[in-house]
Amino acid sequence: MTANWRKEKPIHHQFEDELAVLIDRYLLEGIEISDLKQVLRFEAENEHEEIRRRLRHEQRRSA
């Protein structure tokens, strides 16, 4: 038995949890619901760029 025996949540539940936290944070910061879609898109693009940057870095390290 491994040390991490807890079963992971399905990815869609993880996404729902993360989305709920983001929405709560933005509402607390005063971001209007009408702006939420644009804010979430911006966050997703930033995360996507971060993933690409990490992949490029790993490729350079392994080359």
QUIQUIMO-V102662 format. One record per run of one state. SS is the DSSP state (H for helix, E for strand, C for the rest). FROM is the first residue (numbers start at 0). LEN is the number of residues. If there is no record, write none. Layout:
BEGIN
ss->[SS SS]
from->[FROM FROM]
len->[LEN LEN]
END
This chain:
BEGIN
ss->[C H C H C]
from->[0 10 28 32 62]
len->[10 18 4 30 1]
END
